[in-house]
Every structure is written in structure tokens, then in C-alpha cells.
Amino acid sequence: MRMRRVGWAVDYLDEAQKLVRDPETHAGKWKELFESRKTEAPEAPDTEEALLEGVPGRLHVEFGTGKGGYSLDMARLYPEEYFVAVEKNDSAAGIAASKYDAEGPENLRLIWNDARFMDTWFAPEEVDMIHLNFSDPWPKNRNAKRRLSADSFLRQYAAILKPDGKLAMKTDNAALFEYSLLQFSRAGWPLQEISVDFRRSEHPEDAMTEYERKFTTEGKPIYRAVWRRK
Ligand SMILES: C[S@@+](CC[C@H](N)C(=O)[O-])C[C@H]1O[C@@H](n2cnc3c(N)ncnc32)[C@H](O)[C@@H]1O
């Protein structure tokens, strides 16, 4: 599905408050960025689900956030944890940024750039958890390098994740899921969780993405796996 061009997106991104324009300067210091912007009094959770138990200070990064709903809802669910959403498409990033400015909590930021530069934004072993949600499948072999589960990305994930860090992936695409299972297995990442119909049962601990909501409404199964860093 190609994203329709949003005319105001680039102008909006020029002014966006929750957009981090210099992510390289925060490498190794993301916690400091979040902690320096915390309000004096702890923010009151604004949803009932925010009472879910979280681990204070954990750093999550979502690559390919699209319109940004997943990281926004996760940041609300886990107000003591930190979320960085990454999106390279101007229109999608503009929509995510406008949502984050309007209703985003302080534990959420956006990077508008290509995930392939991640090792300049995060220090080795800085990230606790990576999320890949409904990544573009790039079905043709000649485009395999663009998949977010291609070798070059796996090497970068391994470098920025903590030794006990994890990567969670959700997709509706069986071929991409199969490819990713093989990729992570060949790279030696231990598989921790797997489901071929994740939304068959309730998962209040994990937010739905925009794509996921659509596919779930259509009755399509959601594939999900979680790996530990090798
Ligand atoms: C199919 S959409 C899914 C959006 C969202 N995660 C969801 O589930 O609703 C995939 C998104 O990943 C973004 N994307 C793909 N490759 C990327 C990369 N290398 N760096 C940053 N974003 C990327 C695309 O621009 C697109 O917005």
C-alpha cells in the first residue's frame, strides 16, 4: 500500500517539537534526553492500561513506524519507559510528528530518517528492545537488501541492542515472516516467542499498529516473533 502524499508534512516537520533533528548527538545519552524533559511531578497515566507494569528507563526503538500509532500507544501504556519511533517517509513522519506534538507524552520522540543510519544514533548496547511492525515486504529478490530483516540490518540491531536486548516483529505477510525466521536463525538469534495468530487471544500489553488494526478487522492472522540478541 503506497502512502498518499501529505502536502503539509515537510513544513510541519520543520517545526515539530517531538522530532529529534540531531539524533547522532544523543548516541549513548538517550536516557539523559528523556530524563531532562521529564516534568517535576510524574505524569498521570491517561489510560487505564497505563497501569501495566513496566521497567523504568527501558529504551525501545521502532523502525518503520508509519503514522506512529504503535509507539504513541506503547508510550502511554508504559509511562516510565522511553520510546523512539523512526520513519523515513516524509508524509508518514509528518503525520506521526503532528500526533506526537498534539497528544504524545514526554517519553516519546521521532527520528525522520532511514533506519540504515541507526548505528550513528545509538551507542553499542544502548537499546533494550527493537520493534519491527508490518515492515515493507519487498517481495522481489533484487530488493531483499531493503527488508528490515536483511543481514545488514541484523548486524546493526545486534550492535545497538543490550546483551539481553530483544527484537519483536509483527507482520501479516507469511513470506516475510518465513524469511525473517530464517534470517534470525542463521544469524544465531535465539527465538523466544512465536505466534501465527497473535490476536487470537487478548494482548493488552502490546498496542496495535494502524496496519494491524486494519488486518485484524479484515480477519487476517497476525504473525509475531520475539528474538533475543545473539
Ligand atoms: C507498511 S508500513 C507499516 C507502518 C506501521 N509500522 C504500521 O504497522 O502501521 C512500513 C513503514 O516502514 C517505513 N520504512 C521502510 N523502510 C524503512 C527504513 N529503512 N527506515 C525507516 N522507515 C522505513 C516505510 O516508509 C513505511 O512507513
The ligand as a Gaussian input file, in Angstrom:
#p B3LYP/6-31G(d) Opt

LIG

0 1
 C        3.932000      -0.988000       5.717000
 S        4.300000       0.419000       6.632000
 C        3.845000      -0.035000       8.302000
 C        3.672000       1.156000       9.198000
 C        3.404000       0.844000      10.684000
 N        4.533000       0.171000      11.274000
 C        2.142000       0.045000      10.896000
 O        2.257000      -1.140000      11.249000
 O        1.047000       0.594000      10.747000
 C        6.081000       0.353000       6.715000
 C        6.722000       1.682000       7.049000
 O        8.123000       1.484000       7.229000
 C        8.820000       2.580000       6.666000
 N       10.185000       2.138000       6.362000
 C       10.536000       1.153000       5.483000
 N       11.883000       1.032000       5.445000
 C       12.381000       1.959000       6.309000
 C       13.688000       2.333000       6.683000
 N       14.773000       1.738000       6.144000
 N       13.855000       3.321000       7.587000
 C       12.761000       3.953000       8.121000
 N       11.491000       3.652000       7.787000
 C       11.297000       2.664000       6.897000
 C        8.005000       2.923000       5.438000
 O        8.247000       4.250000       4.983000
 C        6.571000       2.726000       5.947000
 O        6.049000       3.909000       6.503000

